[in-house]
Amino acid sequence: MCTSQSRPLLILIGENDDWTPAEPCRKLAEAAKKAGYPVTIKVYPGAHHSFDSSNPVRYVPTRVNSNSASGRGATTGGDPKAWEDSIREVTAFFGQHLKKAENQCLK
């Protein structure tokens, strides 16, 4: 078994995500980077939660949402440009980091 102290993390999030807001993720990534952890974040302008879908953007007021002042309501829906870019980002991320992990385990 191959082990390492830390693993790289890629965060892809929509700027307009009101279910899992981008700002706390930015702060997490910044703090992790300062502590020496390999974290990358990309925030997609105008994108909502579930940007990687073909569903139309819609607000559902009954969704449980701890990030809402009322505890309810969230917006979800696809963003074709963000989705397309996220596929490239994930492919590149895994291509880079899985290859490194495999090489480290072979040593």
C-alpha positions as CSV (number, residue, x, y, z in Angstrom):
1,M,0.0,0.0,0.0
2,C,1.3,3.5,-0.9
3,T,0.6,6.3,1.5
4,S,1.3,10.0,1.5
5,Q,0.7,12.8,4.1
6,S,-1.6,14.8,1.8
7,R,-3.5,14.4,-1.4
8,P,-4.3,17.2,-3.9
9,L,-7.7,18.6,-3.9
10,L,-9.6,20.3,-6.7
11,I,-12.6,22.4,-5.9
12,L,-14.9,23.5,-8.8
13,I,-17.7,25.7,-7.7
14,G,-20.2,28.1,-9.1
15,E,-20.0,31.8,-8.2
16,N,-23.8,32.0,-7.7
17,D,-24.1,28.7,-5.7
18,D,-26.5,29.6,-2.9
19,W,-26.5,26.0,-1.5
20,T,-22.7,25.5,-1.1
21,P,-21.4,29.1,-1.4
22,A,-18.1,29.7,-3.1
23,E,-16.7,32.2,-0.5
24,P,-16.2,29.6,2.3
25,C,-14.5,27.3,-0.2
26,R,-12.2,30.1,-1.3
27,K,-11.3,30.7,2.3
28,L,-10.7,27.0,2.9
29,A,-8.5,26.8,-0.2
30,E,-6.5,29.9,0.8
31,A,-5.9,28.6,4.4
32,A,-5.0,25.1,3.1
33,K,-2.5,26.6,0.6
34,K,-0.9,28.7,3.3
35,A,-0.5,25.6,5.4
36,G,1.2,23.9,2.5
37,Y,-1.6,21.6,1.2
38,P,-2.0,21.1,-2.5
39,V,-5.4,22.7,-3.1
40,T,-6.7,24.3,-6.3
41,I,-10.0,26.1,-6.6
42,K,-11.8,27.4,-9.7
43,V,-14.9,29.5,-9.3
44,Y,-17.2,29.6,-12.4
45,P,-18.7,33.1,-12.9
46,G,-22.5,33.1,-13.0
47,A,-22.8,29.3,-12.3
48,H,-25.1,27.8,-9.7
49,H,-25.0,24.5,-7.8
50,S,-25.2,21.5,-10.1
51,F,-23.7,23.5,-13.0
52,D,-22.5,20.1,-14.4
53,S,-26.0,19.1,-15.5
54,S,-28.3,19.9,-18.4
55,N,-31.1,20.9,-16.0
56,P,-32.5,24.4,-16.3
57,V,-31.6,26.9,-13.6
58,R,-34.4,27.0,-11.0
59,Y,-35.0,28.0,-7.5
60,V,-36.8,25.5,-5.2
61,P,-38.0,27.2,-2.0
62,T,-38.6,24.0,-0.1
63,R,-35.0,22.7,-0.3
64,V,-33.3,22.5,3.1
65,N,-30.4,24.9,2.9
66,S,-28.4,25.7,6.0
67,N,-26.7,28.6,4.0
68,S,-30.0,30.4,3.6
69,A,-31.2,32.9,6.2
70,S,-34.5,31.0,6.4
71,G,-32.9,27.6,6.3
72,R,-34.8,26.8,3.0
73,G,-34.4,27.4,-0.7
74,A,-31.6,26.8,-3.2
75,T,-30.9,27.4,-6.8
76,T,-29.6,24.6,-9.1
77,G,-29.1,24.2,-12.8
78,G,-26.7,23.6,-15.6
79,D,-24.2,26.0,-17.1
80,P,-22.9,24.5,-20.4
81,K,-19.6,26.6,-20.4
82,A,-18.8,25.8,-16.8
83,W,-19.6,22.1,-17.3
84,E,-17.5,21.9,-20.4
85,D,-14.6,23.5,-18.7
86,S,-15.0,21.4,-15.6
87,I,-14.6,18.3,-17.7
88,R,-11.3,19.6,-19.0
89,E,-10.2,20.6,-15.5
90,V,-11.0,17.2,-13.9
91,T,-9.4,15.3,-16.8
92,A,-6.2,17.3,-16.5
93,F,-6.2,17.1,-12.7
94,F,-6.5,13.3,-12.6
95,G,-4.1,13.0,-15.5
96,Q,-1.5,14.9,-13.6
97,H,-2.1,13.6,-10.0
98,L,-3.0,10.0,-10.6
99,K,0.2,9.6,-12.7
100,K,2.3,11.1,-9.9
101,A,0.7,8.9,-7.3
102,E,1.3,5.8,-9.4
103,N,4.9,6.7,-9.9
104,Q,5.4,7.4,-6.2
105,C,4.0,4.0,-5.3
106,L,6.3,2.3,-7.7
107,K,9.4,3.7,-6.1
